[in-house]
Amino acid sequence: MPVYKAEAIVLRQQALGEADRIVTLFTREYGKLRAAAKGIRRPASRLAGRLEPFTHARLLLARGRTLDVIAQAEIVEAFAGVRADLIRSAYAAYVAELVDRGLADRDPHQEVFALTLDVLETLGRSREDDADIAVLHFALRLAGCLGYQPETAMCVECGRRLPRVRGAAEAWAFSPARGGALCPACRREDAEAVPVPPGLLATFDHLIRTPGPESSRLRMTPVQRGDLARLVQLHLEHRWEARLRAPLVIKRLREPLESPGTGDLTATAK
Ligand SMILES: [Zn+2]
């Protein structure tokens, strides 16, 4: 059987038969692929513990008829800090879900690979309340890499720019279907568009244009972060024609702690 090496991030696992697992990998060299980890659920397996979700590993794979088979795995970074914490691992699972949804099979994407390692690294050392901004940033970078960055500096229909006055009370909206902002005159073009204050759209735009999550944190309240996360989620769900599962898990985990978002966006956005 021909073998090949790959550097991979484990996105998820599922059980296969008695002792095996199917592992969804995001490899640097070949993009996303699914491979079998045979015997991994047996305690004596040399793969056991080396292919946990979010692990960064160097692998040796053997080509198989249907699925390739993971022959060896060596951990580069286990991201133990991510897995040790329920909320961090929920955010990491969101990252994995975004990558899994966003990338086609066997379509390599170096930039997304680097971004994914970066965000896992950040999650591993972030305080809990910084996890949301790191993942929000990641989701926007991912959308940009895949060619569907939302347009938030101007109306996507008529090109009118956001009002410069901070706190302007104009009735702007965000349209997941149009991939960006709609001005008060154009928002009727999409009945599903979510009402968003121009100030929040400006913050959204700032976030898109900011290179790292650190510098964005200071400008946003937790409520704004929650609202923006919701808009980005709607934008991606529309693109992928799929509901994302991880945000719901995160919401349930965080609910006892705080209530991110005003709830206004959620109510109008179904
Ligand atoms: Zn317009």
Boltz pocket constraint, residues with backbone or C-beta under 6 A from the ligand:
constraints:
  - pocket:
      binder: B
      contacts: [[A, 155], [A, 156], [A, 157], [A, 158], [A, 159], [A, 160], [A, 182], [A, 183], [A, 184], [A, 185], [A, 186], [A, 187]]
      max_distance: 6.0
